[in-house]
């Protein structure tokens, strides 16, 4: 059995990524927090209306980043991050948050 320990920094990253997930799920996106061994926590986001449209978001140096190295926004600016993620994953910016009938975050 492998015991994983979290540091205050890791807990902070998990909390911020969790907050972003909370903002994305009402727009119909699925969000799943991942913490691979030896790598920073990441938020895996997908658009169930467009199969195959997924991205992984990481928090590093007080910024949120796309996997290809482009900065999404400052970590504290979740409004900008939410708009950017919705745009990239194909959710219209003018969409109103809606219930999807399920929720993938937080895990049950």
Secondary structure, 3 states (H helix, E strand, C coil): CCCCCCCHHHHHHHHHHHHHHHHHHCCCEEEEEECCCCCCCEEEEEECCCCCCEEEEEEECCEEECCCCCEEEECCCHHHHHHHHHHHCCCCCCCCCCCCCCCCCCCC
